[in-house]
């Protein structure tokens, strides 16, 4: 599973939203545009020492020129061993570590089971996307209003492979989740799973996983992948996901930009 992840999931952008472009710098893929920049690297970029420092500095300086923040996505099995030390020395700061979990999509796919009074709905309209962003802001305690724009652009770029779900209790959105499928690469990512604190422990997040897996199988996806928080990782393990590595975003932020 880790070999599959390294070969097919990381470093390979799919259909890019309008306004986002992919740039190649040696072993790296750099995404420019959207809320913040992104750098994807292979498990071993093949450079060491001063050459690696220069590679890191070029990414930082590219986004410094744009006045934008950038994330370099690192993994627990990455080489060289001093990569994160060199990122820190260049001004990148770590965010929370997550666990990368993978499962065969067919093993997870099922009809979702929801509590009484809760319905699960696929959404595409702007008003619903703003409700998704509002829930994310409530759950994570930081302004995520920008997600409405990002989700709208993603849906426009890849309407077949991108799915945004909301779980609603009456008029209230209590959980959101999305699927980003790459059938041509055999995988799909489960992202954005967030549940209001008062609604946790009732199986709603599990229902979104089952539904997204069902949709992924219908698209011909072989594996599901999740970057899981400490809250969701135990749930996913119980459902049959296997931990293959960890991932930590290292983020460089221009002095004039407030961190997300």
C-alpha positions in Angstrom: 0.0 0.0 0.0 2.9 2.4 0.8 4.5 1.6 -2.6 1.1 2.3 -4.3 0.8 5.6 -2.3 4.3 6.8 -3.3 3.9 5.8 -7.0 0.3 7.0 -7.6 -1.0 9.4 -5.0 1.7 11.8 -4.0 3.2 14.4 -6.4 0.7 13.8 -9.2 -1.9 16.6 -9.5 -5.2 15.7 -11.2 -7.5 18.1 -13.0 -6.6 21.5 -11.7 -9.2 24.2 -10.9 -9.2 27.4 -12.9 -6.4 29.7 -11.7 -4.2 26.9 -10.4 -1.1 25.8 -12.4 1.5 23.1 -11.9 5.1 23.9 -12.2 8.0 21.4 -12.1 11.3 22.2 -10.4 13.5 19.1 -10.6 11.9 16.4 -8.6 9.1 18.6 -7.3 5.7 19.6 -8.5 4.6 23.0 -7.3 1.0 24.2 -7.5 0.5 27.9 -7.8 -2.9 29.5 -7.1 -5.8 28.8 -4.8 -5.8 29.6 -1.1 -2.1 28.8 -0.7 0.6 27.2 -2.7 1.5 23.5 -2.5 4.8 21.6 -3.0 4.6 17.8 -3.6 7.9 15.8 -3.5 8.8 12.2 -4.0 9.8 10.0 -1.0 13.4 10.8 -1.9 14.1 13.9 -4.0 17.6 12.7 -4.8 19.4 15.8 -3.6 21.3 16.4 -0.3 23.0 19.1 1.6 23.5 22.5 0.0 21.6 21.3 -3.2 18.6 20.5 -1.1 18.8 23.8 0.7 18.8 25.6 -2.7 15.8 23.5 -3.8 13.9 24.5 -0.7 14.8 28.1 -1.0 13.5 28.3 -4.6 10.1 27.2 -3.4 10.0 29.7 -0.6 11.3 32.5 -2.9 8.8 31.6 -5.6 5.9 32.2 -3.2 7.5 35.1 -1.5 7.5 36.9 -4.8 3.7 36.2 -5.0 3.1 37.2 -1.4 1.5 33.8 -0.7 1.9 31.1 1.8 3.1 27.6 0.6 2.8 24.1 2.1 5.5 21.5 1.6 3.9 18.1 2.3 6.3 15.8 4.2 6.0 12.2 5.2 7.4 10.1 8.0 9.3 7.8 5.6 10.8 10.6 3.5 14.5 11.0 2.8 16.9 12.5 3.6 16.5 12.3 7.3 17.3 16.0 7.8 14.7 17.2 5.3 12.4 18.7 8.0 15.4 20.3 9.8 16.3 22.0 6.5 12.7 23.1 5.9 12.7 24.7 9.4 16.0 26.5 8.7 14.4 28.0 5.6 11.5 29.3 7.6 8.9 26.6 7.1 6.9 25.7 10.2 5.2 22.3 10.9 1.4 22.0 11.3 -0.3 19.0 13.0 0.9 15.5 12.1 -1.7 13.3 10.5 -1.8 9.5 9.7 -2.0 8.4 6.2 -4.4 5.5 6.0 -5.3 3.3 2.9 -8.0 0.7 2.3 -9.4 -1.2 -0.7 -12.4 0.8 -1.7 -14.6 -2.3 -2.2 -14.0 -3.3 1.4 -15.3 0.0 2.7 -18.2 0.6 0.3 -21.7 0.2 1.9 -25.0 1.9 2.2 -24.7 4.7 4.7 -26.5 4.2 8.1 -27.5 7.5 9.7 -29.2 8.5 12.9 -32.9 9.2 12.8 -33.6 12.7 11.5 -30.2 13.1 9.7 -30.0 13.0 5.9 -27.0 12.8 3.7 -27.0 14.9 0.5 -24.6 15.6 -2.4 -24.3 19.4 -3.0 -22.9 21.6 -5.8 -24.7 25.0 -5.4 -23.0 28.1 -4.1 -25.3 28.5 -1.1 -24.5 24.9 0.1 -20.8 25.3 -0.4 -20.9 28.4 1.8 -22.7 26.3 4.4 -19.9 23.8 4.2 -17.3 26.5 4.7 -19.3 27.9 7.7 -19.3 24.5 9.4 -15.6 24.1 8.8 -15.0 27.5 10.4 -17.1 26.4 13.4 -15.3 23.0 13.8 -11.8 24.3 13.4 -12.1 27.7 15.0 -10.4 29.6 12.1 -11.9 31.4 9.2 -12.4 28.9 6.4 -14.8 31.0 4.3 -12.3 30.7 1.4 -13.3 27.0 1.1 -16.5 27.9 -0.7 -14.4 29.4 -3.6 -12.0 26.5 -3.6 -14.8 23.9 -3.7 -16.7 25.7 -6.4 -13.5 25.8 -8.6 -12.8 22.1 -7.9 -16.3 21.1 -8.8 -16.2 23.1 -12.0 -12.8 21.6 -13.0 -13.8 17.9 -12.2 -17.5 17.5 -11.6 -17.3 13.7 -12.2 -14.6 13.0 -9.7 -15.3 15.6 -7.0 -18.2 14.9 -4.6 -19.2 17.2 -1.7 -21.5 15.8 0.9 -23.4 17.4 3.8 -25.2 15.6 6.6 -28.2 17.7 7.8 -30.4 17.6 10.8 -33.4 19.7 9.8 -31.9 23.0 8.6 -28.6 22.5 10.3 -25.5 21.1 8.6 -23.9 18.8 11.2 -21.2 17.1 9.1 -19.4 17.7 5.8 -17.1 15.5 3.7 -15.8 15.3 0.2 -14.3 12.8 -2.3 -11.6 13.5 -4.8 -11.4 10.6 -7.2 -8.6 9.8 -9.6 -9.8 6.7 -11.4 -7.0 6.8 -14.0 -4.5 6.4 -11.1 -6.7 3.9 -9.2 -7.3 6.0 -6.0 -9.5 8.5 -4.4 -8.9 10.8 -1.4 -11.4 11.3 1.4 -11.1 14.9 2.6 -12.8 17.5 4.7 -14.6 15.1 7.1 -15.8 17.4 9.9 -18.6 16.9 12.4 -20.0 19.4 14.9 -18.9 18.4 18.5 -22.5 17.8 19.6 -23.1 15.3 16.8 -20.0 13.2 17.2 -20.2 9.6 18.2 -23.4 8.9 16.4 -22.0 7.3 13.2 -22.4 10.3 10.9 -18.8 10.4 9.9 -18.8 6.6 9.3 -21.8 7.1 7.1 -19.9 9.6 4.9 -17.0 7.2 4.6 -19.3 4.4 3.5 -21.1 6.6 0.9 -17.9 8.1 -0.5 -16.4 4.6 -0.8 -19.6 3.4 -2.6 -19.3 6.3 -5.1 -15.6 5.7 -5.6 -16.2 2.0 -6.4 -18.7 3.1 -9.0 -16.0 5.3 -10.6 -13.6 2.4 -10.8 -11.4 3.4 -7.9 -9.2 0.7 -6.3 -7.9 2.3 -3.1 -9.1 5.0 -0.7 -6.6 7.3 1.0 -7.1 9.6 4.0 -4.8 12.0 5.9 -6.5 11.4 9.2 -6.5 13.5 12.4 -6.0 11.9 15.8 -9.9 12.0 16.1 -10.7 10.2 12.9 -7.8 7.7 12.6 -9.2 5.3 15.2 -12.6 5.3 13.5 -11.0 4.6 10.1 -8.8 1.8 11.5 -12.0 0.1 12.9 -13.5 0.3 9.5 -10.6 -1.5 7.9 -8.1 1.2 6.9 -4.4 0.5 7.4 -1.8 3.1 8.5 1.1 3.3 6.1 3.0 6.5 7.1 2.5 9.9 8.7 2.3 13.3 7.0 3.1 16.7 8.3 2.6 20.0 6.4 5.5 22.4 6.6 4.2 25.9 5.8 6.1 29.0 5.0 4.1 32.2 5.4 5.1 35.7 4.2 5.3 38.2 7.1 2.4 40.1 5.7 0.0 37.1 5.5 -1.9 35.9 8.5 -1.5 32.1 8.9 -4.7 30.1 8.1 
